[in-house]
Amino acid sequence: MASPKWCQWRNNHFKRHLYWFGHRRNVFLYIVDQGRYEVRRYRIGENEGTVVAGANGQGNRLDQFSVPSYVFVDRHHSMYVSDWKNHRVMKWE
């Protein structure tokens, strides 16, 4: 798997982080959206992303984030998302 690349930008008052991970033809872009409390995955070339974590409002339940910050995807396609205000790292499979 290639090394993860990332960048970030601010849109209005919401901070978003971009990450892309890939190996050969399977390259994905992950967007951590702090304003929507979610992580979306886009296959390169697609216009519609898929919510892969969160999107259940702000909170501390296991299906929610308070401030999602960074994402890492391992070689088994498990995704780890840091949730800053909840002081945790969540694993999503």
PyMOL commands that set and color helices and strands:
alter all, ss='L'
color gray80, all
select strands_A, chain A and resi 5-11+14-23+26-33+38-43+50-54+68-73+79-83+88-92
alter strands_A, ss='S'
color yellow, strands_A
deselect
rebuild
show_as cartoon
